[in-house]
Amino acid sequence: MSPPVPALTWGRDAFGSGDMWNSNSLISWLLHTSGVDATRTTPPGTGRAPGWACGIAAARATASFDT
């Protein structure tokens, strides 16, 4: 079971990460809050993952609220 997903507006940069919250953000947030270092994960080849940084920023913000 995961912690509650942040109630963020789709397509907005809520954390000033230069990235917007989207489905990629949710995946990186889930990984990072589960203990996987999502900063070390990259898309294959020349792929992109818009929103990835926003999910990591949200996970870090969530962690700071928990402590």
TASUL-V483216 format. One record per residue. N is the residue number from 1. RES is the residue in three letters. PHI is phi as a letter, one per 30 degrees, with the letter a starting at -180 (* if undefined). PSI is psi in radians with two decimals (NA if undefined). OMEGA is omega as a letter, one per 30 degrees, with the letter a starting at -180 (* if undefined). Layout:
n=(N N)
res=(RES RES)
phi=(PHI PHI)
psi=(PSI PSI)
omega=(OMEGA OMEGA)
This chain:
n=(1 2 3 4 5 6 7 8 9 10 11 12 13 14 15 16 17 18 19 20 21 22 23 24 25 26 27 28 29 30 31 32 33 34 35 36 37 38 39 40 41 42 43 44 45 46 47 48 49 50 51 52 53 54 55 56 57 58 59 60 61 62 63 64 65 66 67)
res=(MET SER PRO PRO VAL PRO ALA LEU THR TRP GLY ARG ASP ALA PHE GLY SER GLY ASP MET TRP ASN SER ASN SER LEU ILE SER TRP LEU LEU HIS THR SER GLY VAL ASP ALA THR ARG THR THR PRO PRO GLY THR GLY ARG ALA PRO GLY TRP ALA CYS GLY ILE ALA ALA ALA ARG ALA THR ALA SER PHE ASP THR)
phi=(* c d e d e d c d e i c c d c i d i b c d a d d d d d d d d d d d d j d d d d c c b d d h c d b b e j e d d d d d d d d d d d d d d c)
psi=(2.43 2.82 2.88 2.36 2.39 2.41 1.39 2.70 2.21 2.27 0.10 2.62 1.44 -0.32 0.14 0.50 -0.10 0.20 2.68 2.65 2.21 -2.88 -0.61 -0.64 -0.75 -0.74 -0.82 -0.61 -0.81 -0.80 -0.87 -0.71 -0.28 -0.02 0.00 2.28 1.63 -0.24 -0.34 -0.05 2.31 2.70 2.68 2.52 -2.20 0.35 2.91 2.76 1.23 2.38 -0.22 -0.82 -0.59 -0.69 -0.68 -0.74 -0.71 -0.69 -0.74 -0.68 -0.69 -0.75 -0.64 -0.47 -0.49 -0.36 NA)
omega=(a l l l l l a l l l l l a a l a a a a l l a l l a l a l l l a l l l l l a l a a l l l l a a l l l l a a l l l l l l l l l l a l a a *)
